[in-house]
């Protein structure tokens, strides 16, 4: 009896959903102040980036149309350099240069919000509609029960 050749196609049952990394681990950005937390986030984003700090500086410079040096990035990532806090325009350029969504998520978390890809907005809106429908359904059942108890039906 001839054996069947093994398929190189992975089994659907072996597939697992990837774990999205959308925020910095708490231990990497824990700090005593907002400024220090942002410094740590900037540092982690640059350290874990596929680009070197020189490349990040060049990408930020191209994005902004102004020169950003590696030394400036080093200052932004240093908690000891309290006089060099990154401004919002350069923070946006850093997000662009590193493509690190966690930088944006870190800011949103401070307000109890989260960053969601635009393609998921319809699903979120659908969930809100479903929640409203469920609430109305429960309210209708409660009112129907009360009306029956009072002999209205």
N, C-alpha and C positions, 0 to 999 in steps of 0.2 A: 504494500500500500504506500503510495507516494505521499509525502507530507506537503501540505500547502505552504507556499512561500509566505514569509511574514511580511505584513504590510508596514511600511514606514510611516503611514498616516497615524497620528496620535488618536487614541480612543477618546470619544466625547466624554466618557465617564471619568477619565483621568484629568479633565480640565478643571481648573479652579479659577475663580475670578481673581484678578490681580488686586492687591491691597493698595488703594490709592494713598499716596503720601501728600496730604494737603496742608499739613501744619508741622511746625518745628516741634520736636520732642521737648516737653517742659524742662527737662534737666539741661538742655542746651541753651535755652534763652531765659532761664530764671535769673532775675536781677532785682535789685532794690528799687529801681526807678524805671520809668518809661524810657528815658533816654538810654539807660544802660541796657535795657531789654532790646531796644532797636539796634544798638551797637552789636550786641551778641547775634541778633538775627542777620545783620549785614555780614558779620564775620563768618557765620555758618554758611550762608548762601554763597559767599565767595569761595570759601574753602571747599565746599562740596560741588562747586560748578565744574562743568566740563572745560571751562575756559580759565586761563591763568588770570591773575590780577591785572597784568599788563593788557591782556586781550579784553578784559572787562572794561578797563579804563578807555581803551580805544573804541569799543562798541558804544560806551556811554558818550564819548566825545562826538562820535558820528551822529548819534541820535539827537544830541542837544545842539550840535553845531558850535561847541566850545570845548576847549581843552580840559580834560580831567586827567590828572596824573595818578600814578600808582600810589604815590605818597599821600595824596588826598584820600584815596580809598583806605589806605592803612590807618589814617587818622579817624575816618568814619567808623572803622571797626574796632577802635580802641576805646575802652571804657575810661581809660586814664586821660584821654584827650577830650575833656568836657567842653572845650572851646570849639571843637570841630564836630558838631552834630549835623548829620546829613539833612538837607532841606527837602521839601516834598518833591520839587522838580527833579532833583538828582536821585531821589528815592525811586521815582517813576522810571528814570533812565536806568537805574540799577535793575529794576524788575525786568525792563526790556532787555538789558544786556545779558542777564543770567537766565531769563525765562523761568525764574523761581517764583511760583505762585504762592509759596509759603510766606514770602515777604508781605504780600497783600493780605493773606489770611491772618497774619499776626496782628495787623491793624484792625481788621474786622472783628476779631475775637474780643478785642477790648470793649466792644459795644454789644457783645452778645450776638453778633452776626456771623455769617460765613460767606465765603466766596464760592459761587457756583458757576459752572460753565453755562453760557447762554443757551446751549442746546438742551439743557435740562429745565429751563424755565416753564415750558408747557406742562411738564410732568408735575412740577411744584404747584402750578396753578390748578391742575387737575386734582391734586391731593387736597387743596383748599376747598374746591367745589365739593368734593366727596365728603369732607368733614362737615361742611355746611348742610349738605343733604342729610347726613346722618343725624345731625342736631335737629333739623326740622322733622325728620321721621320720628325721633324720640319725643319731640314736643307734640306732634300730632297724636301719637299713641297715648301720651299722658292726658291730653285734652279729651280724646275720645273716651277714655276710661272714666274721667270725671263726669262727662256728659251722660254716659250710660248710668253711672251711679246716682245721678240726680234725675233720672227718668226722662232725659231729653230724647232718647232714641226709643 
